[in-house]
Amino acid sequence: MGFSPISLGVRFLLELSALAAFGYWGWKVSPGGLRWLAVLALPLLTAILWTVFATPGDPSRNGDTVVATPGALRFLLELAILFGAAWALYNAGAKTPATVLLVVLVVYHLTALDRVAWLFRH
């Protein structure tokens, strides 16, 4: 199920949510003029990490990668970014959106166990 178009669409929305969450967190926790830098830099850094470190041949992506990353390490990166986004929302005071994101993340990962297994095999 983790490679189905619906699952991939949900994952894409989760990725976009993570970018937005890190930008929101940066705005809420950064002082004054640094807010704008944080709003831009945190999502950009997250997107770079997400894009650069990938498992070659991942059917849920285009299969290309800049830095070939073992599947287990890629899975840990994904968990850090996606669940880190939920933490960022919670830490920024958006407790309800953080809880909703957390629940969606858990459900998504439970329904995408075939993708998780693929990552651990590669």
N, C-alpha and C positions, 0 to 999 in steps of 0.2 A: 504494500500500500504506500510505502514511503516514496515510490517513484511514480505514482499516479499523477496525472495532471492536477487533480484537486489538491493532493498533498503538497505538490511542488508550488502550487499557487498560495497555499497557506504558509508554506515556508518563506516564500518571497515576501508576503505581508509581514511575517515575523521579522525578517531581515530589515525591512523598512521601518518597522516599529522600533527595532533596536537602535537604528540610526537616530530616529526622532527622540527616543528616550535619552540617549547620551547627550544630544544637543540640549534637551530640556534640563537635564541634570546640570550640565555645564553652565547654563544660564542662571539656575537657581543657586548654585554654590559658589560661583565666581564673583569677586568684587568688581564693582564699577565697570571701567573700560575693558577689563579682561573678559567680560561676559560675551562680547561679540567674538572674540578670539576663540573662546571655549565652544560657543555655538557652532562655529565653523570647523575648528580643529578636531574636536572629539568625534563627530560623525565621520569626518574624512579619515582620521586614523583608523577608526573601526572598519570602514569600507576597504581601506588598503590592506589591513590584516586579513579580512574576509576573502579578498580577491587574490592576494599574493600566495598565501599558504593553502594549497589545495592538494587533494589526493589525485594523482594522475588517473584518468579514465573514469572519474566519478560520473555515473550516468545522470545524476541529478544536477550536474553542471555541464559545461561544454566539453569537459574532459581535459582541457588545457590547464597548465599551471605555470607560475613563475618559479616557485620554490616547491619541489616535490615533497610532500608531507605525508608521513605514514597515516593511515586511516584513523588509528586510535588517537594520535596527536591532533588530527583535524577535528575529530569528535570533541576532544577536550576544548579546543579553541571555540568551536560552535557553542558548547555549553557555557563557556566563560562569557562569550559575547551575549548570547540570548538571555541567559539567566542573570548575567550582569546588568542587562538592560532593565530587568524587573527590579533588581536591587536599586539601580539608579533612580528609577521612578519612586520607589519607596523612600529612599534617602532624601529625595527632593520634596517629599511631602505628599506625593500623589499616591496615596495608599490604595485606593480603590482601583485605579488603572494598573497599578503594580500587581495587585492580587489577580485581576482578570488576566493580565499577561502571563502570570505564573501558571494559572490553571490551563490556559490555552497551550502553553509550552509543554506542560506535563502530558496533556492529552495528545498533542501533536507527536511527541517523542514515543508515546506508547503505541500510536498507530503507525509509526514509521520504523518499527523495529527491524524490518528487512533492510532498510538503508543503514541503520546502525550496525547490523551484522555485516553488511557489505564493507563498511568502513573498517571494521576490525579484522576482516580477512585481507585487507589490502594495505 
